[in-house]
Amino acid sequence: MGSFIRAAHLLELPRASVSAAIQELETDLGARLLHRTTRRVQLTADGAQLLERVRQLLTDADDIQQLFQTHQRQVSGRLNVDVPSRIARRLIAPALPGFKRSHPRLQLALGSTDRSIDLVQEGVDCVVRIGNLLDSSLVARTIGHIALINCGAPDYFQKHGTPQEPGELMQGHLSVGYASSSNGRELPWDYLYRGERREMAVPSSVIVNNAETYIACCLSGMGLIQIPRFDVQHLLDSGQLVEVMPDFRAASMPVSLLYSHRRQRSRRLNAFIEWFEALMKPHLEVTESAS
């Protein structure tokens, strides 16, 4: 939580009790676990190492305890997950009532970001990411691929015409630029041609770094976008957006779940993974390698 006060509030304990418990733990271990400043509390290297080892012990203890409880078949406790904002809004939030009916004793803490996060530092059990992954020590479970399409608003096509192939994009067309979350640079327009990935720098009048803004700018006629189909299917159905150049789509993007390496996943995490995979299945493509 980055703060003794916030941690105490979450645990429903006095701040002094939390502080005393940490001091006692540091004394017993003979190691400093937290850097304390007036603004923030952060894990030391020893603290991060301890936390990573202890998480599995606590998960195992919780699972053992549930074996002997009356509601032993019910998953309980708190699960912290982080997912892209559009998946949170378009898919997960509408389906949460069903998830809660299946697991009424499970509390889901749902974060929605597109940036890379440190699972240990931020106390997150699992993250969902779309796109190619960087090498990491995390366990990556790819559940499938989602289709990307090219689309624009009817007002845009009335003004600029409807492109039939990528070469026409350099003849008076505009895109809505999207800035990379890693370096802030505008991502190129890309597409597959005879199985090969090709890139081009389509002129843009605006550059954004958020999926909601990306779609909103497209709806206002600012330019064309490349977007996962599930993100805008309702806008395609209503005619607010129109797909173009279906034969020149970008390569499908993998959808992956990432979590810390553990001998055995917790029952909470297993419940979420099983539910999320079923939730995503209607929106996934069958890849060539899987067909």
RACOR-V75140 format. One record per pair of residues at least 4 apart in sequence whose C-alpha atoms are under 8 Angstrom apart, sorted by the first residue. I is the first residue (numbers start at 1). J is the second residue. D is the distance in whole Angstrom. If there is no record, write none. Layout:
# RACOR-V75140
I;J;D
I;J;D
This chain:
# RACOR-V75140
1;6;6
1;7;6
1;122;8
2;6;8
2;7;8
2;40;5
2;41;5
2;42;6
3;7;6
3;40;6
3;41;5
4;8;6
4;15;6
4;18;7
4;19;7
4;41;7
5;9;6
5;15;6
6;10;6
7;11;6
7;18;8
8;12;6
8;13;5
8;14;6
8;15;5
8;18;6
9;13;6
9;14;8
9;15;8
13;17;7
13;18;7
14;18;7
15;19;6
16;20;6
17;21;6
18;22;6
19;23;6
20;24;6
21;25;6
22;26;6
23;27;6
24;28;6
25;29;6
26;30;6
26;31;5
26;32;6
26;33;6
27;31;7
31;46;7
32;44;7
32;46;7
32;47;7
33;43;6
33;44;5
33;45;8
33;46;6
33;47;4
33;48;8
34;41;6
34;42;5
34;43;5
34;44;5
34;47;6
35;41;6
35;42;5
35;43;6
35;44;6
36;40;6
36;41;5
36;42;7
37;41;6
43;47;5
43;48;6
43;121;7
44;48;6
45;49;6
46;50;6
47;51;6
48;52;6
48;120;7
48;121;7
49;53;7
50;54;6
51;55;6
51;120;7
52;56;7
52;120;7
53;57;7
54;58;6
55;59;6
56;60;6
56;262;7
57;61;6
58;62;6
59;63;6
59;266;6
60;64;6
60;266;8
61;65;6
62;66;6
63;67;7
63;266;7
63;267;7
64;68;7
65;69;7
66;71;8
66;72;5
66;73;8
67;72;5
68;72;6
74;103;6
74;104;8
74;105;7
75;103;6
75;105;6
75;106;6
75;267;6
75;268;6
75;271;8
76;103;7
76;104;8
76;105;5
76;106;4
76;107;7
76;268;7
77;105;7
77;106;5
77;107;6
77;268;7
78;106;6
78;107;5
78;108;6
78;109;7
78;268;8
79;106;7
79;107;6
79;108;5
79;109;6
79;124;8
79;125;7
79;268;6
79;269;7
80;108;6
80;109;5
80;110;6
80;111;8
80;123;7
80;124;5
80;125;5
80;126;7
81;108;7
81;109;6
81;110;5
81;111;6
81;124;6
81;125;6
81;126;5
81;127;5
81;128;8
82;110;6
82;111;4
82;112;5
82;113;7
82;124;7
82;126;7
82;127;5
82;128;6
83;87;7
83;88;6
83;110;8
83;111;6
83;112;5
83;113;6
83;114;7
83;127;6
83;128;5
83;129;7
84;88;6
84;112;5
84;113;5
84;114;5
84;128;7
84;129;7
84;130;8
85;89;6
85;112;5
85;113;6
85;114;7
85;211;8
86;90;6
86;91;8
86;211;7
86;212;7
86;231;7
87;91;5
87;92;6
87;231;8
88;92;5
88;93;6
88;112;6
89;93;6
89;94;7
90;94;7
90;231;7
91;95;7
91;279;7
91;280;8
92;96;6
92;279;8
95;99;7
96;100;6
97;101;6
98;102;6
99;103;6
99;275;7
100;104;5
100;105;8
100;106;7
106;268;7
114;129;8
114;181;8
115;181;6
115;182;8
117;122;7
118;122;6
118;124;8
119;123;6
119;124;5
119;125;7
119;126;7
119;259;8
119;260;7
120;124;7
125;259;6
125;260;7
125;269;7
126;257;7
126;258;6
126;259;5
126;260;8
126;269;8
127;257;6
127;258;5
127;259;7
128;255;7
128;256;6
128;257;5
128;258;6
129;255;6
129;256;5
129;257;6
129;258;8
130;253;6
130;254;6
130;255;5
130;256;6
131;253;5
131;254;5
131;255;7
132;253;7
132;254;7
137;260;8
137;261;8
138;258;6
138;259;6
138;260;5
138;261;6
139;258;5
139;259;5
139;260;6
139;261;6
140;256;6
140;257;6
140;258;5
140;259;7
141;256;5
141;257;5
141;258;6
142;254;7
142;255;6
142;256;4
142;257;6
143;254;8
143;255;6
143;256;6
143;257;8
143;277;7
144;254;6
144;255;6
144;256;8
144;284;6
144;285;7
144;286;7
144;287;8
145;252;6
145;253;5
145;254;4
145;255;6
145;284;5
145;285;5
145;286;7
145;287;7
146;228;6
146;229;8
146;252;5
146;253;5
146;254;6
146;255;7
146;283;6
146;284;5
146;285;6
147;228;6
147;229;6
147;251;7
147;252;5
147;253;7
147;284;7
147;285;7
148;226;6
148;227;5
148;228;4
148;229;6
148;249;6
148;250;6
148;251;7
148;252;6
148;253;7
149;226;5
149;227;6
149;228;6
149;229;6
149;243;7
149;244;8
149;246;7
149;249;6
149;250;7
150;224;7
150;225;6
150;226;5
150;227;7
150;243;6
150;244;6
150;245;7
150;246;7
150;249;7
151;224;6
151;225;6
151;226;7
151;227;8
151;241;6
151;242;5
151;243;4
151;244;5
152;156;7
152;157;7
152;218;6
152;219;7
152;221;7
152;223;7
152;224;5
152;225;7
152;241;5
152;242;6
152;243;7
152;244;8
153;157;7
153;218;6
153;219;5
153;220;7
153;221;6
153;224;8
153;240;6
153;241;5
153;242;6
154;158;6
154;221;8
154;240;7
154;241;7
154;242;7
155;159;6
155;221;6
156;160;6
156;161;8
156;221;5
156;222;7
156;223;7
157;161;5
157;162;5
158;162;8
160;172;7
160;173;6
162;244;7
163;168;6
163;169;7
163;244;7
163;245;7
164;168;7
164;244;7
164;245;5
165;169;8
165;245;6
165;248;7
166;170;8
166;245;8
166;248;7
167;171;8
168;172;8
168;173;8
169;173;5
169;174;7
169;202;6
170;202;6
170;203;8
173;202;8
173;203;7
173;223;7
174;202;6
174;203;5
174;204;5
174;205;7
174;222;7
174;223;5
174;224;6
175;202;6
175;203;6
175;204;5
175;205;7
175;222;7
175;223;4
175;224;4
175;225;6
176;204;6
176;205;7
176;206;6
176;207;6
176;208;8
176;214;7
176;217;7
176;218;7
176;222;6
176;223;5
176;224;6
176;225;6
177;186;6
177;187;7
177;204;6
177;205;8
177;206;6
177;207;4
177;208;6
177;214;8
177;225;8
178;186;5
178;187;6
178;207;5
178;208;5
178;209;6
178;210;8
178;214;7
179;183;8
179;184;5
179;185;5
179;186;4
179;187;6
179;207;6
179;208;6
179;209;5
180;184;5
180;185;5
180;186;6
180;187;6
180;209;7
181;209;7
186;207;7
188;199;6
188;200;6
188;201;5
188;202;7
189;199;6
189;200;5
189;201;6
189;202;6
189;226;8
190;197;7
190;198;5
190;199;4
190;200;6
190;249;8
190;250;6
191;197;6
191;198;5
191;199;7
191;248;5
191;249;5
191;250;4
191;251;7
192;196;5
192;197;5
192;198;6
192;248;6
192;249;6
192;250;6
192;251;6
193;197;6
193;198;7
193;248;7
197;250;8
197;251;7
204;223;7
205;222;7
205;223;8
206;222;8
208;213;7
208;214;6
209;213;8
209;214;8
210;214;6
211;215;6
212;216;6
213;217;6
214;218;6
214;225;8
215;219;6
215;225;8
216;220;6
217;221;7
217;222;5
217;223;7
218;222;5
218;223;5
218;224;6
218;225;7
219;240;7
219;241;7
226;250;8
227;231;7
227;232;8
228;232;7
229;233;6
230;283;6
232;236;6
232;241;8
233;237;6
234;238;6
235;239;6
235;240;5
235;241;6
236;240;6
236;241;5
236;242;6
236;243;7
245;249;7
252;285;8
257;273;8
265;269;6
265;270;6
266;270;6
267;271;6
268;272;6
269;273;6
270;274;6
271;275;6
272;276;6
273;277;6
274;278;6
275;279;6
276;280;6
277;281;6
278;282;8
280;284;6
286;290;6
286;291;6
287;291;6
